[in-house]
Amino acid sequence: MDQMPPRPATPGETLLMRQNTVLFQENCVRSQNEQALNAAWKSAVEEISNLSTLITTLQAQMQELRSEIAAFTGENVQVEQQEPASTEYYTDEEELAKETE
């Protein structure tokens, strides 16, 4: 007898299989360390998402303000983003030698 190939899962069955997998993963017994790490990870992911949204919003606002300033001053030039100036640090070797002696 020829066996028929298994039929593809319906969208409802696929959804149920995914939900079962998620429920199984959520109900696994985890150690306290795993629970703490998982909570910290979820918190970090949420914070990153919030910050990304905030950055996008601020960038849009900055661009609007730049265009308003350009319109106000009569400039028709696109303002390019300026990179922050780098700070150079140096050590006075003689003074350091005095302090360490």
C-alpha positions as CSV (number, residue, x, y, z in Angstrom):
1,M,0.0,0.0,0.0
2,D,1.2,3.4,-0.8
3,Q,1.2,5.8,2.0
4,M,0.2,9.4,1.4
5,P,2.7,12.0,2.3
6,P,1.9,14.0,5.4
7,R,-0.3,17.0,4.7
8,P,1.1,20.4,5.5
9,A,0.0,21.9,8.7
10,T,-2.8,24.4,8.6
11,P,-2.1,28.0,9.9
12,G,-4.0,27.2,13.0
13,E,-2.0,24.1,13.7
14,T,1.2,26.0,13.1
15,L,0.2,28.7,15.5
16,L,-0.7,26.0,18.2
17,M,2.7,24.3,17.7
18,R,4.5,27.7,18.2
19,Q,2.4,28.5,21.3
20,N,3.2,25.0,22.7
21,T,6.9,25.6,22.1
22,V,6.8,29.0,23.8
23,L,4.8,27.7,26.8
24,F,7.2,24.8,27.2
25,Q,10.2,27.2,27.1
26,E,8.6,29.6,29.6
27,N,7.7,26.8,32.0
28,C,11.1,25.2,32.1
29,V,12.6,25.2,35.6
30,R,15.4,27.7,35.7
31,S,17.9,28.4,38.4
32,Q,17.9,31.7,40.2
33,N,20.9,32.8,38.2
34,E,19.2,32.0,34.9
35,Q,16.1,33.8,36.0
36,A,18.1,36.9,37.1
37,L,20.1,36.9,33.8
38,N,17.0,36.4,31.8
39,A,15.3,39.3,33.5
40,A,18.4,41.5,33.1
41,W,18.6,40.6,29.4
42,K,14.9,41.4,28.8
43,S,15.3,44.7,30.6
44,A,18.4,45.5,28.5
45,V,16.6,44.7,25.3
46,E,13.7,46.9,26.2
47,E,16.0,49.7,27.2
48,I,17.9,49.4,23.9
49,S,14.6,49.6,22.1
50,N,13.5,52.6,24.0
51,L,16.8,54.4,23.4
52,S,16.8,53.6,19.7
53,T,13.3,55.1,19.5
54,L,14.5,58.2,21.4
55,I,17.6,58.6,19.3
56,T,15.5,58.5,16.1
57,T,13.1,61.0,17.5
58,L,15.9,63.4,18.6
59,Q,17.6,63.1,15.2
60,A,14.4,64.1,13.4
61,Q,13.9,67.0,15.8
62,M,17.5,68.1,15.2
63,Q,17.0,68.0,11.5
64,E,13.8,70.1,11.8
65,L,15.6,72.7,14.0
66,R,18.5,72.9,11.5
67,S,16.1,73.5,8.6
68,E,14.3,76.2,10.7
69,I,17.6,77.9,11.6
70,A,18.6,77.8,7.9
71,A,15.3,79.2,6.8
72,F,15.5,81.9,9.5
73,T,19.0,83.0,8.6
74,G,18.2,82.9,4.9
75,E,20.7,80.1,4.2
76,N,19.7,77.5,1.7
77,V,22.6,75.2,2.6
78,Q,22.2,71.7,4.1
79,V,23.9,71.7,7.5
80,E,26.1,68.6,7.9
81,Q,26.5,66.9,11.2
82,Q,29.6,67.9,13.1
83,E,31.7,65.3,14.8
84,P,32.5,66.0,18.4
85,A,36.0,67.4,19.0
86,S,38.5,64.9,20.3
87,T,40.1,65.6,23.6
88,E,43.8,65.0,24.0
89,Y,45.3,64.3,27.4
90,Y,48.9,64.5,28.3
91,T,51.0,63.8,31.4
92,D,53.8,66.1,32.6
93,E,56.5,63.5,33.4
94,E,58.5,65.8,35.7
95,E,55.5,66.7,37.8
96,L,54.4,63.1,38.0
97,A,57.9,62.1,39.1
98,K,57.8,64.7,41.9
99,E,54.4,63.4,43.1
100,T,55.4,59.8,43.1
101,E,58.7,60.3,44.9
